[in-house]
Amino acid sequence: MMCIQTGDVRAFSQQVLLAVAGLFFLVGVISPLKGAERGDQVSFDAKPGSIDIKIAGRPFAEYFYADKTITRPYFAHVHAPNGVPVTRNHPPVVGRDLADHAALHPGIWMAFGDVNGSDYWRNKAPVVFERFIEKPKGRAGEGGFKVRYSYRDQQEQGKVVCNEDFRCGVRVIPAGYLLLCDSMFSSDKEFAFGDQEEMGLGFRIATPLRADRKAKGEIPPGTGEIVNSHGAHNEKEVWGAAAEWCDYAGVSDDQRVGIAILCHPHNFRPSWFHARDYGLLVANPFGRAAFHKGEPSRVVVKPGERFRLRYGVLVHSSPSDQPADIATAYKDYLKLTGD
């Protein structure tokens, strides 16, 4: 698996800078983007079963790697760079949140409704934390960690279906805060990903930012909009369409805040988007039949093979009249991954 690092080059002279930059290009190390030059310190505070992630001393997100109720890893309590909560409250707050799927939509997650017939999306089969391969470590503008998980069989939980090595990077870039999600799946036995809507990397946007313009009892209408890289808007146009990226953003206190999923072009196939105006967005490369795109998909990984999925998750904020430039952020994401 390729390890992405960011060089910290001091410009002693133009000649030295050019020489080092050339060397970095050859070895595949990516120079920092301008956003990191702000010196926003990325830090991690480990707790039993979770990690608090802060940027510039302010809460960014909490990563849960061992939760007894939600038996798969996830990010919750995610905040935009301006401090506004951008994922739904976890758990949902009565009178402030839509409370549906409270245990299934905790924040940001990757999960699968069918791997060898086991359902990890609906918490029917557990994803078990094994160990940190690389412990959380941060510095100015960047940080990250790497975790090993085992996916247990739904009927026989002592049986391992496959393993996942998940590398998470946190980067400060001009458009906001970027999660680099890089998962490698493997096993000494054959396993397969099935075909459902409930497969892939997704999030639940904060209730006030949803695209639904209808009030729900005492909960006001949403201010949000879903837009993909082809210019399609909201559930009616975005659901089932493949795209390079998809953004879900709304207005809060005269600031536009949101989350965008950036699909890596080297994934095994493009991702279709499972989009809902009530606040859900999922990038799903598995649901060919679920999205009416052809015959049912079955992605088989043979013994000893490694199956890789990569996504970026951009958390952004900007003045309400200046929407985030997701297209440029997508290019920055590709630079950071070296592709």
Phi, psi and omega per residue, in radians:
M1 nan 2.362 -3.119
M2 -1.309 2.347 3.118
C3 -1.743 2.047 -3.125
I4 -1.605 2.184 3.090
Q5 -2.193 2.861 3.109
T6 -2.054 2.177 3.127
G7 -1.251 2.664 3.084
D8 -2.116 1.455 -2.953
V9 -1.683 2.184 3.069
R10 -1.677 2.304 -3.038
A11 -1.466 1.331 3.085
F12 -1.095 -0.653 3.071
S13 -2.791 2.796 -3.132
Q14 -1.093 -0.631 -3.115
Q15 -1.148 -0.791 3.135
V16 -1.134 -0.706 -3.139
L17 -1.051 -0.774 3.136
L18 -1.128 -0.682 -3.132
A19 -1.148 -0.789 -3.137
V20 -1.146 -0.713 3.132
A21 -1.065 -0.700 3.104
G22 -1.114 -0.701 3.096
L23 -1.126 -0.731 3.127
F24 -1.060 -0.672 3.120
F25 -1.083 -0.713 -3.093
L26 -1.173 -0.671 -3.064
V27 -1.615 -0.026 3.038
G28 1.464 0.318 3.078
V29 -1.610 2.375 -2.999
I30 -1.715 2.282 3.097
S31 -1.212 2.684 -3.090
P32 -1.157 2.525 3.002
L33 -1.384 2.866 -3.027
K34 -1.070 -0.504 -3.139
G35 -1.029 -0.575 -3.111
A36 -1.270 -0.299 -3.104
E37 -1.233 -0.206 3.089
R38 -1.238 -0.212 3.085
G39 1.295 0.411 3.124
D40 -1.191 1.922 -3.081
Q41 -1.220 2.222 3.020
V42 -1.660 2.195 -3.109
S43 -2.363 2.720 -3.101
F44 -2.248 2.346 3.085
D45 -2.095 1.845 -3.066
A46 -1.355 2.346 3.052
K47 -2.270 2.884 3.099
P48 -1.027 1.972 3.080
G49 1.496 -0.083 -3.111
S50 -2.697 2.932 3.120
I51 -2.341 2.191 2.983
D52 -1.447 2.236 3.119
I53 -1.920 2.194 3.113
K54 -2.140 2.608 3.044
I55 -2.262 2.193 -3.063
A56 0.983 0.601 3.092
G57 1.387 -0.005 -3.119
R58 -1.901 2.593 -3.130
P59 -1.049 2.312 3.002
F60 -1.892 -0.941 -3.101
A61 -2.861 2.867 2.976
E62 -2.087 2.218 -3.130
Y63 -1.790 2.107 -3.136
F64 -1.752 2.057 -3.141
Y65 -1.891 -0.172 3.108
A66 -2.637 1.669 -3.099
D67 -2.147 2.249 -3.084
K68 -1.247 -0.484 -3.101
T69 -1.534 -0.895 3.085
I70 -1.733 1.820 -2.922
T71 -1.563 0.691 3.022
R72 -2.611 2.683 -3.087
P73 -1.247 2.682 -3.139
Y74 -2.891 2.811 2.981
F75 -1.784 2.383 3.066
A76 -2.331 2.976 3.093
H77 0.942 0.812 -3.085
V78 -1.477 2.329 -3.110
H79 -2.065 2.492 3.018
A80 -1.248 2.905 3.141
P81 -0.991 -0.463 3.115
N82 -1.503 0.087 3.078
G83 1.610 -0.090 -3.124
V84 -1.317 2.301 3.052
P85 -1.065 2.297 -3.045
V86 -2.025 -0.245 2.957
T87 -1.862 2.749 -3.141
R88 -1.036 2.549 3.069
N89 -0.937 2.413 3.121
H90 -2.187 1.999 -0.077
P91 -1.264 2.870 3.128
P92 -1.010 2.519 -3.123
V93 -1.680 2.183 -3.137
V94 -1.043 2.282 3.140
G95 1.525 -0.220 3.124
R96 -2.086 -0.362 -3.048
D97 -2.254 2.613 2.831
L98 -1.197 2.289 -2.956
A99 -1.775 0.129 -3.099
D100 -1.174 2.598 3.042
H101 0.907 0.762 -3.051
A102 -1.035 -0.656 -3.116
A103 -1.561 -0.112 -3.115
L104 -1.823 -0.429 -3.089
H105 -2.119 1.178 -3.033
P106 -1.380 -0.330 -3.069
G107 2.953 -1.724 3.046
I108 -2.193 2.366 -3.075
W109 -2.749 2.813 2.885
M110 -2.089 2.220 -3.109
A111 -2.702 2.879 -3.018
F112 -2.419 2.227 3.121
G113 -1.334 -0.238 -3.117
D114 -2.672 1.825 2.903
V115 -2.222 1.929 -3.048
N116 0.965 0.572 3.128
G117 1.484 -0.106 3.104
S118 -1.584 2.470 -3.038
D119 -1.884 1.804 3.140
Y120 -1.627 -0.331 3.126
W121 -1.162 -0.788 -3.043
R122 -1.637 0.280 3.093
N123 1.066 0.532 3.082
K124 -1.543 -0.371 3.049
A125 -2.282 2.491 -3.035
P126 -1.580 2.579 2.912
V127 -1.824 1.982 -2.949
V128 -1.755 2.213 3.034
F129 -1.179 2.238 3.116
E130 -1.794 -0.882 -3.113
R131 -3.047 2.864 2.962
F132 -1.497 2.109 3.015
I133 -1.319 -0.694 3.023
E134 -2.331 2.118 -3.100
K135 -1.232 2.681 -3.125
P136 -1.013 2.351 -3.127
K137 -2.614 2.316 -3.126
G138 -2.305 2.891 3.053
R139 -2.766 -2.920 -3.100
A140 -1.106 2.074 3.016
G141 1.438 -0.113 -3.076
E142 -2.831 2.864 3.071
G143 -3.126 3.139 3.116
G144 2.974 -3.140 3.114
F145 -2.807 2.974 3.129
K146 -2.456 2.323 -3.008
V147 -2.228 2.524 3.001
R148 -1.818 2.234 3.054
Y149 -2.110 2.650 2.970
S150 -2.058 2.334 3.106
Y151 -1.627 2.066 -3.043
R152 -1.683 2.585 -3.129
D153 -1.153 2.448 -3.076
Q154 -1.135 -0.625 -3.106
Q155 -1.571 -0.490 -3.066
E156 -2.352 1.502 -2.930
Q157 -1.233 -0.178 2.984
G158 -1.366 -0.179 -3.104
K159 -1.644 2.257 3.140
V160 -1.599 2.150 3.094
V161 -1.393 -0.799 3.109
C162 -2.865 2.977 3.063
N163 -2.013 2.640 3.040
E164 -2.208 2.218 2.948
D165 -1.775 1.932 -3.054
F166 -1.859 2.052 3.042
R167 -1.800 2.186 3.121
C168 -2.026 2.139 3.011
G169 -1.899 2.550 3.046
V170 -2.103 2.167 -3.101
R171 -2.281 2.517 2.961
V172 -1.688 2.061 -3.135
I173 -2.190 2.956 -3.090
P174 -0.948 -0.608 -3.071
A175 -1.425 -0.241 -3.116
G176 2.624 -2.493 3.131
Y177 -1.860 2.294 -3.031
L178 -2.095 2.183 2.966
L179 -1.623 2.201 3.046
L180 -1.737 1.870 -3.067
C181 -1.826 2.045 -3.043
D182 -2.326 1.913 -3.067
S183 -2.028 2.327 3.082
M184 -2.116 2.102 -3.099
F185 -1.861 2.466 -3.137
S186 -2.792 2.885 3.084
S187 -2.900 2.823 3.016
D188 -1.549 0.051 3.068
K189 -2.247 2.707 3.120
E190 -1.159 2.449 3.017
F191 -2.513 2.872 -3.040
A192 -2.554 2.485 3.029
F193 -1.597 2.313 -3.115
G194 -1.564 -2.825 -2.990
D195 -2.172 1.827 3.089
Q196 -2.581 2.871 2.938
E197 -1.151 -0.589 -3.001
E198 -1.569 1.174 -3.135
M199 -2.554 2.331 2.996
G200 2.039 -2.764 -3.074
L201 -1.785 2.207 -3.076
G202 -2.516 3.067 3.057
F203 -2.672 2.842 3.016
R204 -2.017 2.031 -3.093
I205 -1.263 2.708 3.079
A206 -0.972 2.446 -3.038
T207 -0.908 -0.766 -3.140
P208 -1.143 -0.299 -3.069
L209 -1.693 0.033 -3.109
R210 -1.139 2.791 -3.106
A211 -1.462 -0.224 3.129
D212 -1.176 2.084 -3.087
R213 -1.574 0.168 -3.135
K214 -1.782 2.412 3.044
A215 -1.222 2.551 3.100
K216 -2.066 1.560 -3.057
G217 1.132 -2.145 3.141
E218 -1.456 -0.056 -3.135
I219 -1.535 2.122 -3.080
P220 -1.145 2.881 3.062
P221 -1.046 2.715 3.085
G222 -1.372 2.809 3.130
T223 -1.926 0.058 -2.912
G224 -1.588 3.052 3.123
E225 -2.638 2.474 3.051
I226 -1.804 2.250 3.141
V227 -2.393 2.302 3.089
N228 -1.851 3.121 -3.029
S229 -1.174 -0.222 3.099
H230 -1.729 0.041 3.119
G231 1.536 0.118 3.077
A232 -1.259 2.622 -3.047
H233 -2.184 2.344 2.941
N234 1.056 3.057 -2.970
E235 -0.901 -0.788 -3.043
K236 -1.022 -0.661 -3.099
E237 -1.682 -0.551 -3.009
V238 -1.487 -0.601 -3.067
W239 -1.014 2.216 3.083
G240 1.427 -0.018 3.128
A241 -1.656 2.395 3.048
A242 -1.440 2.540 -3.133
A243 -2.755 2.800 3.065
E244 -1.231 -0.648 3.137
W245 -2.647 2.829 3.073
C246 -2.565 2.336 -3.067
D247 -2.030 2.459 3.087
Y248 -2.226 1.943 -3.023
A249 -2.548 2.657 3.078
G250 -2.542 -3.061 -3.058
V251 -1.908 2.302 3.076
S252 -2.458 2.120 3.134
D253 0.929 0.852 3.107
D254 1.080 0.326 3.053
Q255 -2.124 2.419 3.024
R256 -1.581 2.142 -3.109
V257 -2.270 2.599 -3.132
G258 -3.083 -3.041 3.140
I259 -2.331 2.375 3.057
A260 -2.142 2.387 3.010
I261 -1.685 2.221 -3.129
L262 -1.944 2.081 -3.061
C263 -1.593 2.263 3.137
H264 -1.292 2.330 -3.087
P265 -1.186 -0.253 3.140
H266 -1.675 0.106 2.956
N267 -1.051 2.796 -2.976
F268 -1.103 -0.433 3.006
R269 -2.763 2.819 3.081
P270 -1.050 2.733 3.134
S271 -1.705 2.298 2.906
W272 -1.462 2.703 -3.105
F273 -1.921 2.203 3.011
H274 -1.598 1.744 -2.990
A275 -2.066 2.367 3.118
R276 -2.326 2.331 3.126
D277 -1.099 -0.376 3.133
Y278 -1.293 -0.150 2.995
G279 2.330 0.053 -3.084
L280 -1.768 2.442 2.997
L281 -2.500 2.249 -3.109
V282 -2.382 2.303 2.983
A283 -1.611 2.090 -2.949
N284 -2.318 1.860 3.089
P285 -1.557 0.032 -3.012
F286 -1.772 -0.447 -2.927
G287 -1.516 1.005 -3.096
R288 -1.036 -0.882 3.108
A289 -1.262 -0.651 -3.128
A290 -1.034 -0.559 3.136
F291 -1.765 0.250 3.048
H292 1.085 0.713 -3.107
K293 -1.932 0.085 3.131
G294 2.601 -2.780 -3.119
E295 -1.195 2.717 3.119
P296 -0.953 2.385 -3.125
S297 -1.567 2.464 2.981
R298 -2.460 1.862 -3.066
V299 -1.658 1.877 -3.043
V300 -1.662 2.315 3.043
V301 -2.023 2.052 -3.047
K302 -1.459 2.825 -3.129
P303 -0.943 2.306 3.109
G304 1.488 -0.244 3.092
E305 -1.374 2.797 3.068
R306 -2.129 2.294 -3.093
F307 -2.017 2.127 -2.984
R308 -1.977 2.393 3.015
L309 -2.242 2.314 3.128
R310 -2.311 2.380 3.062
Y311 -2.508 2.669 2.900
G312 -1.877 2.533 3.053
V313 -2.171 1.922 -3.098
L314 -1.698 2.160 3.049
V315 -1.864 2.122 -2.936
H316 -2.378 2.755 3.012
S317 -2.591 2.602 -3.126
S318 -2.859 2.897 3.043
P319 -0.970 2.597 -3.025
S320 -1.038 -0.473 -3.136
D321 -1.652 0.164 3.128
Q322 -2.292 1.418 -3.133
P323 -1.015 2.583 3.120
A324 -1.069 2.529 3.106
D325 -1.551 1.502 -3.054
I326 -1.234 -0.570 3.130
A327 -1.069 -0.751 3.096
T328 -1.213 -0.685 3.092
A329 -1.061 -0.617 3.107
Y330 -1.120 -0.716 3.089
K331 -1.117 -0.687 3.087
D332 -1.112 -0.685 3.090
Y333 -1.036 -0.772 3.136
L334 -1.151 -0.600 3.077
K335 -1.122 -0.721 -3.123
L336 -1.172 -0.504 3.115
T337 -1.552 -0.102 3.129
G338 1.372 0.327 -3.114
D339 -2.113 nan nan
